[in-house]
Amino acid sequence: MRGGNFEDAPVRAGRRRWRRIRTPGEALVRVIVDFDQCDGNGLCADAAPEVFELGEDDVLRVRAEHPAPALWPATEIAAQGCPKLAITLRDDA
């Protein structure tokens, strides 16, 4: 697979799940949305459409919970521009 190293980690009853292994010095950003605070104005979807999507029902959806590093600047702008401060970015160590 492209984009990094992957490890095959078995999950109950013989199922397999792919888990991404970080390379040294690599960080992962996790997008957390407080949907109780979100009013669905769509400013985040305008700033980072690869990460956020506002549906026709005016409900926000997170398209990429762990966005690629190339999307981090736009994701940070989206989080900072949220008028309800409903978006949090966390280092998912």
Long-range contacts (C-beta under 8 A, 24 or more apart in sequence): 3-68, 27-91, 27-93, 28-66, 28-91, 28-92, 28-93, 29-66, 29-67, 29-72, 29-75, 29-89, 29-90, 29-91, 29-92, 30-65, 30-66, 30-89, 30-90, 30-91, 30-92, 31-62, 31-64, 31-65, 31-66, 31-67, 31-75, 31-79, 31-87, 31-88, 31-89, 32-87, 32-88, 32-89, 32-90, 33-60, 33-62, 33-86, 33-87, 33-88, 34-86, 34-87, 34-88, 35-60, 35-86, 37-84, 37-85, 37-86, 38-82, 38-84, 38-86, 39-83, 39-84, 39-86, 41-83, 43-78, 43-81, 43-82, 43-83, 44-78, 44-79, 44-81, 44-82, 44-87, 45-78, 47-74, 47-77, 47-78, 47-81, 48-74, 48-75, 48-77, 48-78, 50-74, 51-75, 51-78, 52-78, 66-92
